[in-house]
Amino acid sequence: MYPCGHRTCVKVTLPAVVHREGDWFVSWCPDLDVASQGRTVEESLSNLRESLNLRLEDDDLEVPSEPFLLTTIEVERISTRKASRP
C-alpha cells in the first residue's frame, strides 16, 4: 500500500487477454470483465489499464483473490472437406 492523493492505493496484478479483430487489437481482463481496444497491442493494453483504473475506483467492487487461470488446450477439429487422394 502507498499513499496516492487522499487515499491509500494497492497495486493489483490482473490477467489480460489480447486478440486481433480486423485492424484492431482487443484486450480483455477476465477477472473484472473489462475490455478495450487499440490499433496496436501496446495501445490496447494502455487503454485497458485506463479502463481498469476507472473500474477499480468502485469501492463495492470485489477483486478476486485468486487470479483467473488462463491455459490452452488441444482439440481435434473434424474437417467437413473430403480428404484429397494421394
N, C-alpha and C positions, 0 to 999 in steps of 0.2 A: 504494500500500500504506500501511496505517496500523496502529498497534497497537490491539488490542482484547483486553483480558484478557492471557492468557499466549500469545496467538497473534498472527500478522500477518494482517490482513484485506485483501482486494482487492474493490473494487466490481465487479460483473458486471452488464451490461445484457443482459436476456433478453427475447425476444418473448412476448407474451401475447395469446391469442385469447379473446374473451368472446362467449357467445351465451346466449340465453334458452331455458330449458326449463320451461314452465309458469310457476309463481310464482317460480322460482329463476333466478339468473344463474350460469352455469358458466364458469369461467376455466381456461385450459389453456396451459401452456408447452410448445410442441412440441419445443424443444431438449432438454429433460430429461424429457419425457413425464410431467409432474406436473400434476394438476388439482385444483380446489377449487370451492366454490360459496358463494353468499351470497344474501340477499334483495334486495340492491342491487348495482350494478356495483362500487361502492366496497368493499363488504363482501366481495364475491367476490375482488377483486384483493388486498385486505388478507389474506384467508385464503390465497390463492395465494402471496403473498410469505412468509407464515409457513411454509407447506409447502416452498417453495423453500429458505428458510434452513435448515430441518431437513435437506433432501436434500443441500444443499451441505456439510454437516458431514462427509459421507463422503469421506475422504481419497483413496479409489480412484476417485472419480467424475471422468470426463473431461468438461470443459465445452468444447463446440465453439468453435474459434477464429473460425469464420465463422458469423454468426447465420443462423438459419432464414430463408429467403426467403419472405415472405408476399405474395401478389399476388392479383389477381382475374382471372377470365377470363369471357368472354361466350360462351354457347352457346345454341342454339335448342332449345326444348322442343317436341316434337310433341304436340299435344293429341289425345286419343282421342275428344273430343267432336266432334259434327258441327257444321260451320260454320252459323251462322244465316243465313237468307235475307234479302237486302236488301229 
